């Protein structure tokens, strides 16, 4: 019985924080589950032992009461025998009373001792039940923490992978964008060059036409417009004849 009590006391006094630390280090609640299994087994053994001791207490109490009752009756009988002058019978009854009182005392001592043992077992049982309730709650919380930790680790891993992918993609896209912008800049430069040339040609053409108009206006004022027209017709006729030949 002492072995069971010592075993139970050791389990009850187990350092819960140390056990949780070990579970966290192992990234598993197996340590706590094993603790719970050990505690449940010890609780079953403890309850069986308590029931056994409790039964012994009741037996010892019953035996004590039986011998006390017998002793009390013998004590009365001795007085009656002495009053009747039956000394031999009184002597025999006294001897039986002495034996009954010794047994009564022995049963009383055993009863008291077993009663204390029974109360100690019941007290240990209550403590172990409380410890079990606490550790079960701790197990649930620890399992939730473990699950949260795994989720966090998966999230961090996914984010890290995404960051790595994003970094590579950004560099590639940046290079591609830079290449496209370079081509666009070059095409824009060419376009500006062509536009500049076209604008120059238009300016030249517009400037010549303006000059021709101004000259025609002067010819009209000087009366040279018809001559000029006649000269132009002769030039056209000569060009036509030349092309015919």
C-alpha positions in Angstrom: 0.0 0.0 0.0 2.9 2.4 0.8 4.3 1.7 -2.6 1.0 2.7 -4.3 0.8 5.8 -2.1 4.4 6.8 -2.9 3.7 6.2 -6.6 0.6 8.2 -6.5 2.2 11.0 -4.6 5.1 11.2 -7.1 2.6 11.4 -9.9 0.5 14.1 -8.2 3.6 16.2 -7.5 4.9 15.9 -11.1 6.1 19.2 -12.5 3.4 20.1 -15.0 5.4 23.0 -16.5 8.4 20.8 -17.1 6.2 18.2 -18.8 4.7 20.9 -21.0 8.2 22.2 -21.9 9.2 18.7 -22.9 6.1 18.3 -25.0 6.8 21.6 -26.7 10.4 20.7 -27.4 9.3 17.4 -28.9 6.6 19.3 -30.9 4.1 16.7 -29.6 1.6 16.2 -26.9 2.6 12.5 -26.6 4.3 13.3 -23.3 1.2 14.6 -21.8 -0.9 11.8 -23.2 1.4 9.3 -21.6 1.2 11.2 -18.3 -2.6 11.0 -18.6 -2.5 7.3 -19.3 -0.2 6.7 -16.3 -2.4 8.9 -14.1 -5.6 7.1 -15.2 -4.1 3.7 -14.5 -2.9 4.9 -11.0 -6.3 6.3 -10.4 -7.9 3.0 -11.1 -5.4 1.2 -8.9 -5.9 3.8 -6.2 -9.7 3.5 -6.3 -9.4 -0.3 -6.1 -7.0 0.0 -3.2 -9.2 2.5 -1.5 -12.2 0.2 -1.8 -10.1 -2.7 -0.4 -8.9 -0.6 2.6 -12.4 0.8 3.1 -13.7 -2.7 3.3 -11.0 -3.6 5.8 -11.9 -0.6 7.9 -15.5 -1.7 8.1 -14.4 -5.2 9.0 -12.1 -4.0 11.8 -14.8 -1.7 13.1 -17.3 -4.5 13.2 -14.8 -6.8 14.9 -14.0 -4.1 17.5 -17.6 -3.5 18.2 -18.2 -7.3 18.6 -15.4 -7.7 21.1 -16.3 -4.6 22.9 -19.9 -5.8 23.3 -18.6 -9.2 24.4 -16.3 -7.6 26.9 -19.0 -5.4 28.3 -21.2 -8.5 28.7 -18.5 -10.5 30.4 -17.8 -7.6 32.7 -21.4 -7.7 33.8 -21.4 -11.5 34.1 -18.3 -11.4 36.4 -20.1 -9.0 38.8 -23.1 -11.3 38.9 -21.0 -14.4 39.5 -19.1 -12.7 42.3 -22.4 -11.6 43.9 -23.5 -15.2 43.6 -20.3 -16.5 45.3 -19.2 -18.4 42.2 -15.5 -17.5 42.3 -14.3 -20.2 40.0 -16.8 -19.1 37.2 -15.9 -15.5 37.9 -12.2 -16.3 37.5 -12.8 -18.1 34.2 -15.0 -15.2 33.0 -12.3 -12.7 34.0 -9.8 -14.6 32.0 -12.1 -14.6 29.0 -12.7 -10.9 29.5 -9.0 -10.1 29.5 -8.6 -11.9 26.2 -11.6 -10.1 24.8 -10.3 -6.8 25.9 -6.9 -7.5 24.3 -8.6 -8.4 21.0 -10.8 -5.4 21.3 -7.8 -3.1 21.7 -5.9 -4.8 18.8 -8.9 -4.4 16.5 -9.3 -0.8 17.6 -5.6 0.0 16.8 -5.9 -1.7 13.4 -9.2 0.1 12.8 -7.7 3.5 13.6 -4.6 2.8 11.5 -6.5 1.6 8.5 -9.0 4.4 8.8 -6.1 6.9 8.5 -4.8 4.9 5.5 -8.2 4.9 3.9 -8.5 8.7 4.4 -5.1 9.2 2.9 -6.1 7.1 -0.2 -9.3 9.1 -0.6 -7.4 12.4 -0.3 -4.8 11.2 -2.9 -7.7 10.1 -5.1 -9.2 13.6 -5.0 -5.8 15.2 -5.7 -5.2 12.9 -8.6 -8.6 13.5 -10.1 -8.0 17.2 -9.9 -4.6 16.8 -11.5 -6.1 14.7 -14.2 -8.7 17.4 -14.9 -6.0 20.0 -15.1 -3.8 18.0 -17.4 -6.6 17.1 -19.7 -7.4 20.8 -20.1 -3.7 21.6 -20.6 -3.6 18.9 -23.2 -6.5 20.4 -25.1 -4.9 23.9 -24.9 -1.5 22.4 -26.0 -3.0 20.6 -28.9 -4.7 23.8 -30.0 -1.4 25.6 -29.7 0.4 22.9 -31.7 -2.2 23.2 -34.4 -1.9 26.9 -34.4 1.8 26.6 -34.6 1.6 24.2 -37.6 -0.8 26.6 -39.3 1.5 29.5 -38.7 4.5 27.6 -40.0 2.6 26.6 -43.1 1.5 30.2 -43.6 5.1 31.5 -43.1 6.4 28.9 -45.5 3.8 29.9 -48.1 4.5 33.6 -47.7 8.3 32.9 -48.0 7.7 30.9 -51.2 5.5 33.7 -52.5 8.1 36.2 -51.6 10.8 34.2 -53.4 8.6 33.8 -56.4 7.7 37.5 -56.3 11.3 38.5 -56.2 12.2 36.5 -59.2 9.1 37.6 -61.1 9.7 41.2 -60.3 13.2 41.1 -61.6 12.2 39.4 -64.8 9.2 41.7 -65.3 11.5 44.7 -64.6 13.9 43.6 -67.2 11.2 42.9 -69.7 9.6 46.3 -69.0 12.9 48.0 -69.4 13.4 46.4 -72.7 10.0 47.4 -73.9 10.5 51.0 -72.7 13.8 51.1 -74.5 12.2 50.0 -77.8 9.4 52.5 -77.2 11.9 55.3 -76.6 13.8 54.3 -79.8 10.5 54.2 -81.8 9.5 57.5 -80.4 12.8 59.0 -81.4 12.4 57.8 -84.9 8.9 59.1 -85.1 10.0 62.5 -83.9 12.8 62.5 -86.5 10.3 61.6 -89.3 7.8 64.2 -88.0 10.6 66.8 -88.0 11.4 66.0 -91.6 7.8 66.1 -92.7 7.2 69.4 -90.9 10.3 70.8 -92.6 9.1 69.7 -96.0 5.7 71.2 -95.3 7.2 74.4 -94.2 9.3 74.6 -97.3 6.4 73.8 -99.6 4.1 76.2 -97.9 6.7 78.9 -98.0 7.3 78.4 -101.8 3.6 78.6 -102.5 3.3 81.8 -100.5 6.1 83.2 -102.5 4.5 82.2 -105.8 1.3 83.8 -104.8 3.1 87.0 -103.9 4.9 87.0 -107.3 1.6 86.3 -109.2 0.1 89.3 -107.4 2.9 91.5 -108.5 2.7 90.3 -112.1 -1.0 91.2 -112.2 -0.2 94.6 -110.9 2.5 95.0 -113.5 0.4 93.6 -116.4 2.7 90.7 -116.8 0.2 88.0 -115.8 -1.0 87.2 -119.4 2.5 87.2 -120.7 3.4 84.8 -118.1 0.4 82.6 -118.9 1.2 82.7 -122.6 4.8 81.8 -121.9 3.6 78.9 -119.8 1.4 77.6 -122.7 4.2 77.8 -125.2 6.4 75.8 -122.8 3.8 73.2 -122.4 3.3 72.9 -126.2 7.1 72.5 -126.7 7.3 69.8 -124.1 4.3 68.0 -125.7 5.9 68.1 -129.2 9.2 66.9 -127.8 7.6 63.9 -126.1 5.7 63.1 -129.4 9.0 62.9 -131.4 
